[in-house]
Amino acid sequence: MKLHRLKMINFRQHAKTELILTSGITGIIGPNGSGKTTILEAIAWALYGNGAIRGTRDSIRFVGAAPRTQVEVELEFELAGHRYRVTRGLTTAAVYLDGSQHAIANSISGVNDLLQRRLGMTKSEFFSTYFTGQKELSVMASMGPTERAQFLSRVLGYERLRLAQDLIREQRRMIGAEITGLRSGMPDTETIERNVSEAESRLVEVIASSNDAGGKHAMALRELSEVTPKWEAIQKQREQLQRVLSDIALQEQESANVSAQIARIDKELTEIGPAEQEVVRLNEVVRPLAGYEAEVKELDEQFRQQGRRRTLIENAKILSEEMLALRERHSKLEQAPVLEEEVTLQLESKRKELEDVQTRLDQLRTEWVRDKQEAETKLGELRRQYGDAKSQRDQVVSLGADGICPTCNRKLGETFSTVVDQLNEQLQTLQVDGQYYRNRGEQLEKQPAELAPMEESRRLLMSEVAALEKKLTKIQIAVQELPLVFKELAAKELRLSETEKEIELLPANYDSARHQMVRGEIDRLAPLNKRLIQLSTAMERIPALQSDRDRLFLARETADVRLKELAVERASSAYSEMEYTRLRDSFEKGSQLARSTELAVVSAQGDVRSAQRVLDDAQAAQLEYKRVAESLKKLMDGRRLHDELDRTFADLRTDLNLQLRPELSDLASSFLAELTDDRYTHLELDNNYSILIFEDGRSKPVISGGEEDLANLVLRLAISQMIAERAGQAFSLLILDEVFGSLDVNRRDNVVELLRRIQDRFEQVILITHIDSIRDGVDQVIEVRHDEESGSSVVGSVFSG
């Protein structure tokens, strides 16, 4: 693997950084915290995604970038003759091959899977091979013997053998569980054979019973077939006789109905006879009815118009009253605009007067409160001064003439009495002043006399202002109401005019007595007119009734003839009720016997099918037993195979582990000799995988910290080379992160020289360090520094000569 180009945008400290990486030894040099190791983290993130970074995905964004600013790393590298370009963002990833513009993978999971397959290594294997950090050099030193062996086995790929062995053992365990399950479910072979024999015997028995039931059913069917024709014939005779009797009953009923209809028609014709004279009389009586009906329509319309006229007159009266009230309201409201102006002026004057009184009141109250506070403050200060002076006088008196003055630190002597007199005089003065301010405070405890009438004046003014404000509000409402009242008055005047016009158009000549008389005549003549219509209709039906009477006489004669024919047919019937009963009993007995024998046949056939199923199940169990026995034999063979594989893998791991330490020791020894100028030519791993360094053929019992770092470094290089060789890839890339920590200048130069001498093994070496002195020994220098102004890392490249 060989790295060509790395580009970082808003990744950690790097706002925008691009590196061109070449063959040979490249030194990435810069102070701690400048962003050197972040370059390695960007490479790891491009290849393996979020699992290869510190912290969460959101924490890798450059702190100076906006919240939604793009975060991206682009890496170009060469592997197995192909050139890859990987781009990765917070939520995107893509891989391009050999300069193509079309991605061969374009999702995060797809890119991760593709790169791991192409590299042939997991993230941990990749870092164990190509990357070496300072803290990783002593990783084996902190392990116990078993842990060291497991670590080497894991990083060198031997762990895959253990995983394969674990899979074989798991598969063997599953095969064993399957064998146990098959054995626990297998029945006894003697039981299976006995079940088959018993099922065969049972089948023979039920077949014989089924044959016997079939014979009995055939005999019952023969007996039933003999009586069935006789039973069907007598049923037909019985049905024919019942039909004749039914027809006779129907004809008799029809003849009776026809006779009743003839009687009804005769009665109706008898009643219609005297109706002709009554029709003539009624025609004369009801002749005025048509005129009354036409007149009542006109009177009804006059009555409706009379009601409408009364309603309109009442509405006009109400409108007149409302208009009178509105005119009175309008006359009152007309003065509102003038009153509004007058009250507004009065209100402004009172407010100004109230404001002046309030200002004077506030000034007097402020002066009173200020004088009161000043008196209290003065009195407190005089009390403090009095206490200090009294304390000083008492101290001087207690010291006497021989004492030292507490103020000037000189002996009082002859000035003692003078000092005491001065202090007494000062106390007296303070006492007089204090009494004055005490009396002054007591005087100021009460409110000044001029405040009370002024407050009363303010209260009266506030009351007057409130009353004027209330009055002004009512006047303003009246001003707003004035156009509404005028508009409403005009509308009502228009409605009254329209109502009066409509009243004039309506007639006023309605005759209530005539209307009542006409309705009475109509009510008297309407029943007589109805009777007249009924009688006229009845007289019109006389020809139809006579025709119906003739038709009914003919129908009754036809029914009598049919009754005679049916009587003859009934007398000629050969049906016998006794013979019908005898044949019915014989048929029912035969049918019942046929059904019972049929059920016996069905039951016997069911027993045959059941016995056959039992036999089939027993035979299937016999076949299943043979199949399971065959499967069990295959599983036993498979378990023996897995036992042999388990032993083989165990032996292989043992052999590989025996070869591991000598091979690793030889590679590390060659690196150590070159690194120490042949001072130390041999390094060995003992049975506990502890590092032994030999000098002049003898093991050194104690090695220094620097020598231990060298030993760990060469061992780490040897491990990396073995991993690469066994992965089938050229070990062309080596990245060392801060591995010069405890090495002196000579050892650091030797490490760089060693790396240069083994360039046939490591075509590309990247050294990350804060030590500036190695720049002369490398082919390319990449300087990394932190820019205070932008807050990001800045990178520059320098090629050595």
C-alpha positions, 0 to 999 in steps of 0.5 A: 500500500502506498499513500499519494494524496490526503485532503481534509476540509473542516476535519478536527483542527484542519479547516482546509489542508492538502498533502502530497505524499511521496516515496522515501521517508517523510517527516511530519514535524510540528509542536504538540497540539498542532494537528500532526496525529489528526492527519493519521486519524483522517487516513483511518477515517477515510478507510474505516469510517466512524469506528476509527475516530475518537469521540462521536461523528459530530465532534470531528467538525472544525470548531470554527466552521458553521453548524452545517458546513461540509466535513470531508476527507479525500484519500488517494492510495495505490494497492495491488497495481490499482489506484483508489480515491476515497471520499468520506463525509459525515453522512456520505462515502464513495470509492473511485478506481483508477481515475474513473468518475463513476464510484464503485461503491457509494454508501457508508456501509458499501465503502467500509465493506469494499475497502476491508475486502481489498485491504484484506485486513480489519481496522485493528489488523491494519493498525497493527501492521502499518501504524506504530505509536509510542504507547504501542511500543511497550504494549507487550511489556505490560502483558503476562506470558499468556496475554503476550502469546495471544497478542502475537497470535492475534496480530499475526493471523494465528487467531483465525486458526483458533476461530476456525477451531472454535467453529469446528468445536461449535459445529461438533457440539451441535452435531452431538446435540443433534445425535442426542436429540435423534437418539432420544426420539428413536422408539424401540425397534421391537415396538415398531415391529409389534405395531405393524403386526397388530395393525395388519391383523386388525385390518383383516378383521374389519374387512370381514366385518365390512363384507358381512354388513354389505350382504345385509344391506343388499338383502334389505334393499331387495325387500324394499324394492318389492314393496316400493311400486305398490306404495307409490301406486296407492299414494297416487290413488290417495292423491287423486281422491284428495284432489277430487274432494278438494275440487268438490269443496271449491265448487260448493263454495263458489256456488254459495258465493254466486248466490250471495252476490245475486241476492245483494244485486236484487236488494240494491235494485230494489232500493234504487227504485224510488230514488228518481223522484228524490233526484228531481226534488234535490236538483231544485233545492241545491240550484243556488249553491253555485252562486253562493260558492262564487260569492263566498270567494269574493267575501273571503278576499274582502275579509283578508284585505280588511284584516291587512288594513287594520294591521297597517293602521295599527303599525302606522299608529306605533310608527307615529309614537316612535317618531314622536319619541325620536324627535324629542331625543333629537332635540335633546341631542342637538345641544351635545356638541356645544356642551362637549366643548364647554365641559372639555374646557371646564375639565382642562381647567380643573385638571390644571388646577389639580396638577398645581395643587398636587405639585405644591403638595408634593413639594411640601411633603418632600421638604417635610420628609427631608427635614425629618430625615436630616434631623434624625441623621444629625441626632444619630451623628451627635450621639456617636460623637458624644459617645466617642468624646465621653469614652475619650474623657473617661479614658483620660480621667482614668489615666490621670496626670501621669498617663499618656494622651491617647491622641498625641501619645505624650504625657498629660502632666500639667495639661491634664485638667485643660484636656479634661475641661475641653472634653467636658465642654465638647460633651456639653456642646454635643448634648445641647445640639443633640437636645435641639435635634431631638426636639426638632425630630419630635416636632417633625413627627407630626404632619405640617398643618398646611398639608391637611387643607391642601390634601382636602383641596386635592380630594375635592378637585379630584372628585370634580375632575372625575365628575366632569370626565363622567359627564364628558363621556356621556356627552361624547356618547350623545354626540355619537348617537345624534347622527344615528337618531337622525337616520332612524327618524328619517327611516321611520318617516319613510315607512309611515308614508308607505304604510299610509299609501297602502291603507288608502289602496285597501277597500273598507266596504266589507259586509260581515253579516252577508259573509256569515249568511252565505257561509250558513247557506253553503253549509246547509246545501252541501250535504244535500248536494252530496246526496244528490250526487250519490243518487244520480250515480246509483241510477247510472249503475242499474244497467250494469247491475242487471248485466252482472245478475244475468252473468251470475245466474249462468255461473251458478248453473255451470258450477252445479254441472261440475259438482255432479261430474265430481260426484261421479268421479269420487264414486268410481275411486278404488282407494282403500285406507286400510291397504294404504296403512298396511303398505305404508307400514311395510315401506317404512319398515323396509326403509328403516332396515335399509338405512340401518344396514347402510349405516352399518356398512359406512361404519365398517368401511370407516373401521377399514380406513382407520385400520389402514391408516394405523397400518400406514402409520406403523409402516411409515414409522418403520421407514422413519426409524430406518431413515433416522438410523441412517442419519444418525450414522452420518452424524456419527461419521461427521462428529468423528471428522470434526474430532479429527479436525479439532486435533489437527488445528490444535497441532497446527497452532502448536507448530506455528507457535513453536516457529513464531518465536524463532522467526520473530526473534531473527527478524527483530535481531537483524533490525536491532543490529542495524539500529545499534551499529552491531553492538547488539546483534541478537534479540530473543523471546523466551518461553514467556515471550519476554524480550532478551537482548544479547551482548557479546553472546550473553543476555543482558540482565538489565536494560535501560529505558532507551534500550527497552524502547529500541527492543520494542521498536524492532520487535514491532517492526518485525511483527509488522513485516510478518503480518504483511508477508502472511497477508500476501501484501508487500509491506511498503508503508510504515507510519511511526508516531512519536517513537523517538521519545526516550532515544538520544540523538545518536539513537534517533539518527540510527533509527532514521538511518535504519529506515533508509537502509531498509527501504527495499522493505518499506518503500514509503515511511512516515515519521510523525514527531515534534523533534525538529532535528530529524529533518536533515535525515528525511526525504520530505518534511511536512511542517504542521503549525497552529495558526492563532488568527484562524484557529486552524492547522496550517501545513507546508511541505519542504523537500530535502536535498 
